[in-house]
Amino acid sequence: MKGRLFMSKRDADKRDKPRYAIMSPVRDEEQFIEKTIKSVISQTIKPVEWIIVNDGSTDKTKQIVEKYVEKYSWMKLINLPNRGFRKPGGESALQAGLKLINVNDYNFIVRLDGDLSFGSAYFEELFKRFAENPKLGIASGACYCLVRNKLVLEKGPQFHVPGPLKVYRKDCWKDIGSLTTELGWDTVDEIKAQMLAWKTQSFKELKVIHHRRTGTAKGIIRGKINGGKAAYVAGYHPVFMILRAIRQMADKPYLIGGAALAYGFLEGYFQRIPRVKDPELIRYLRRQQINRLIFRKTIWK
């Protein structure tokens, strides 16, 4: 008998499940990478492909990942030479992984750090939210840090999807184009998506444990300075940034955290760091920030 008249339930389920590929730039993550790997392989909907880019790690990250690559055919490891330092964001490393996939083969592209852990239904629940809202272009759960055995939410605007765990709908990914490789990339992508009428959102009920707080790989103060630089590169309005730095002074580390944020932003001016080459995006971003300051409708909530 040629062909099959009926499709089995297994084949039907396989056809209906979202197809996604994960890209993970990692460097010196021996302390946490196994937690992330175990979280991914336990998913109720597994990725079709997971490319881990080892960005010149000097610890046992490579050996830990290799152990799992030998066992799971959908996991791949790329080893890049050691440049001697960790580049914030890891997006240049991410580009090496993207060269190995055809975006058109997937419904979603995932950017995932190597210091996270999450429940087995994480991706299934997130894909449900994409299905419920066809205009949802970039989404994730929310990052929580363990502080004295309690989960504490990493604060941010509702539209902000944390860099460590971004999920892009394929059509949105193609609309915004390639990710910038500089600081501020994880603001630029979602602002551009919003400008193009996509929605971006992190869902607090989908909890992801971030074992190393965002931007603290080189220490809290350096992270704040880099945060200020990232804001400069993305094109933040100076008034909005000044007020943000002042507000930051009321949080730990008191005073110095806000001062470091302002220093990083001003350093962008003094060093003439290249800004994102998209004047329309910068105008849109600044308009949203000013609207926030004068209590008008804005994405900044």
FENWORA-V265364 format. One record per residue. N is the residue number from 1. RES is the residue in one letter. OMEGA is omega in whole degrees, 0 to 359 (999 if undefined). NEAR is the number of other C-alpha atoms within 10 Angstrom. D_CENTER is the distance of its C-alpha to the mean C-alpha in Angstrom with 1 decimal. Layout:
n=<N;N>
res=<RES;RES>
omega=<OMEGA;OMEGA>
near=<NEAR;NEAR>
d_center=<D_CENTER;D_CENTER>
This chain:
n=<1;2;3;4;5;6;7;8;9;10;11;12;13;14;15;16;17;18;19;20;21;22;23;24;25;26;27;28;29;30;31;32;33;34;35;36;37;38;39;40;41;42;43;44;45;46;47;48;49;50;51;52;53;54;55;56;57;58;59;60;61;62;63;64;65;66;67;68;69;70;71;72;73;74;75;76;77;78;79;80;81;82;83;84;85;86;87;88;89;90;91;92;93;94;95;96;97;98;99;100;101;102;103;104;105;106;107;108;109;110;111;112;113;114;115;116;117;118;119;120;121;122;123;124;125;126;127;128;129;130;131;132;133;134;135;136;137;138;139;140;141;142;143;144;145;146;147;148;149;150;151;152;153;154;155;156;157;158;159;160;161;162;163;164;165;166;167;168;169;170;171;172;173;174;175;176;177;178;179;180;181;182;183;184;185;186;187;188;189;190;191;192;193;194;195;196;197;198;199;200;201;202;203;204;205;206;207;208;209;210;211;212;213;214;215;216;217;218;219;220;221;222;223;224;225;226;227;228;229;230;231;232;233;234;235;236;237;238;239;240;241;242;243;244;245;246;247;248;249;250;251;252;253;254;255;256;257;258;259;260;261;262;263;264;265;266;267;268;269;270;271;272;273;274;275;276;277;278;279;280;281;282;283;284;285;286;287;288;289;290;291;292;293;294;295;296;297;298;299;300;301>
res=<M;K;G;R;L;F;M;S;K;R;D;A;D;K;R;D;K;P;R;Y;A;I;M;S;P;V;R;D;E;E;Q;F;I;E;K;T;I;K;S;V;I;S;Q;T;I;K;P;V;E;W;I;I;V;N;D;G;S;T;D;K;T;K;Q;I;V;E;K;Y;V;E;K;Y;S;W;M;K;L;I;N;L;P;N;R;G;F;R;K;P;G;G;E;S;A;L;Q;A;G;L;K;L;I;N;V;N;D;Y;N;F;I;V;R;L;D;G;D;L;S;F;G;S;A;Y;F;E;E;L;F;K;R;F;A;E;N;P;K;L;G;I;A;S;G;A;C;Y;C;L;V;R;N;K;L;V;L;E;K;G;P;Q;F;H;V;P;G;P;L;K;V;Y;R;K;D;C;W;K;D;I;G;S;L;T;T;E;L;G;W;D;T;V;D;E;I;K;A;Q;M;L;A;W;K;T;Q;S;F;K;E;L;K;V;I;H;H;R;R;T;G;T;A;K;G;I;I;R;G;K;I;N;G;G;K;A;A;Y;V;A;G;Y;H;P;V;F;M;I;L;R;A;I;R;Q;M;A;D;K;P;Y;L;I;G;G;A;A;L;A;Y;G;F;L;E;G;Y;F;Q;R;I;P;R;V;K;D;P;E;L;I;R;Y;L;R;R;Q;Q;I;N;R;L;I;F;R;K;T;I;W;K>
omega=<183;179;179;182;184;179;179;179;180;180;179;179;181;180;185;183;178;176;180;177;179;172;182;171;183;175;178;182;184;183;188;191;181;176;179;180;180;177;182;183;178;185;176;171;185;177;173;183;176;181;179;181;179;187;175;180;178;179;184;180;182;182;180;181;181;181;181;178;178;185;184;185;182;175;178;180;173;179;177;178;181;179;176;180;176;177;182;179;178;187;174;176;180;181;179;178;182;179;185;182;172;184;182;179;188;172;184;173;184;173;190;176;183;179;184;169;186;184;186;180;185;182;178;180;180;179;176;180;174;180;181;182;182;180;176;186;180;182;177;166;179;179;175;176;176;178;182;177;176;178;180;183;170;187;176;177;183;182;186;176;186;180;182;187;182;173;183;168;185;183;177;178;182;180;184;179;184;179;174;182;184;173;179;183;186;167;182;184;183;175;178;178;179;180;180;174;171;174;175;185;169;185;186;182;176;189;176;179;177;188;173;186;182;175;183;181;179;181;185;184;178;178;178;178;178;177;176;177;180;179;177;182;182;177;180;176;182;181;178;182;178;181;177;180;178;179;181;181;180;179;177;350;188;179;187;180;178;179;179;178;179;179;180;179;180;178;176;177;185;181;181;178;180;177;177;185;180;183;180;179;180;178;179;180;182;178;178;180;177;177;178;183;182;172;173;180;184;174;186;181;999>
near=<4;4;5;7;7;8;9;10;9;8;10;11;11;12;10;8;13;19;17;23;23;23;23;24;24;26;26;19;19;20;13;18;23;19;16;19;18;15;17;23;15;14;16;14;20;20;21;15;18;24;23;26;25;24;28;21;22;14;13;14;22;24;11;15;19;13;10;17;17;11;9;12;11;14;20;19;17;15;15;14;9;13;10;10;10;16;15;19;21;19;20;16;24;22;17;18;21;16;9;10;13;9;17;11;12;17;16;24;23;22;19;21;25;26;21;24;23;21;16;17;16;21;23;15;15;17;20;11;15;18;12;9;11;11;15;20;25;28;26;28;24;25;30;22;20;14;9;7;7;9;15;14;17;14;11;14;11;15;20;23;25;22;19;22;23;22;29;24;23;19;15;24;19;12;14;19;11;10;15;16;17;20;24;24;21;22;21;24;23;25;25;21;22;22;15;13;13;20;20;23;20;24;16;15;8;18;20;21;21;26;18;15;17;17;18;13;13;11;10;17;18;17;21;26;23;25;23;28;26;25;25;27;25;26;23;19;18;15;13;14;18;16;13;14;23;16;13;21;17;13;12;11;12;11;15;17;24;26;20;23;29;26;18;23;26;17;17;19;14;9;8;11;12;12;20;18;11;12;11;10;20;21;14;15;25;17;15;18;21;16;15;16;14;9;9;12;10;15;18;17;10>
d_center=<49.0;46.6;43.1;42.0;43.1;40.8;37.2;36.5;34.3;32.0;31.8;31.2;28.4;26.8;27.2;25.7;22.6;19.3;18.7;15.2;14.0;11.3;10.3;9.9;10.8;12.8;15.5;18.1;16.5;19.9;19.8;16.9;16.1;18.8;17.5;14.3;16.7;19.0;16.6;15.7;19.4;20.5;18.7;21.3;19.6;18.7;16.8;19.2;17.7;15.3;15.2;14.6;15.0;17.0;16.8;20.2;20.1;23.4;23.4;23.7;20.1;21.7;24.5;22.6;20.4;23.7;25.3;23.1;22.9;26.7;26.6;24.0;24.6;21.3;19.5;19.8;19.5;19.5;20.9;20.6;23.2;22.7;22.3;23.2;20.1;16.4;14.7;11.9;8.5;10.4;10.2;13.9;13.7;11.3;14.1;16.6;15.1;14.9;18.6;19.5;18.5;19.9;17.4;20.5;20.9;18.0;17.2;13.5;11.0;8.2;5.6;6.4;7.5;11.3;12.1;11.4;14.1;14.7;17.7;19.1;18.8;15.1;14.3;17.9;17.5;14.3;16.1;19.1;17.4;16.5;20.2;21.5;20.0;20.3;18.8;15.4;13.2;9.6;9.2;8.3;10.5;10.7;10.4;14.0;15.7;19.2;21.7;25.3;24.5;23.0;19.5;18.5;15.7;13.3;14.5;13.1;14.3;14.3;12.7;9.6;6.5;4.7;2.3;3.7;4.0;3.8;7.5;9.6;13.4;15.3;17.4;14.7;13.0;16.6;17.4;14.8;15.7;14.1;11.1;12.6;12.8;13.6;12.5;11.1;9.2;6.4;9.6;11.6;9.9;10.2;13.6;14.8;14.1;16.0;18.6;19.2;19.8;16.7;15.4;11.9;11.8;10.6;13.5;15.1;17.4;14.8;14.5;12.2;13.7;11.9;14.7;14.0;13.1;10.2;12.0;15.0;15.2;18.1;19.4;18.9;20.9;19.3;15.9;17.5;19.1;16.0;14.6;17.8;17.7;14.2;15.9;18.9;17.2;15.6;19.1;19.3;22.8;24.8;26.5;23.3;21.9;25.2;25.3;21.7;22.9;26.1;24.4;22.2;25.5;26.4;23.6;23.5;24.2;26.8;27.7;26.2;22.6;23.3;25.5;22.9;20.4;23.4;24.4;21.1;21.4;25.1;24.5;22.7;26.0;28.2;26.5;26.1;22.6;21.9;20.0;18.1;21.0;20.9;23.5;23.1;19.4;20.5;23.4;21.4;19.0;22.0;24.0;21.4;21.5;25.3;25.6;23.8;26.4;29.3;28.3;27.9;25.7;22.1;18.5;18.2;19.1>
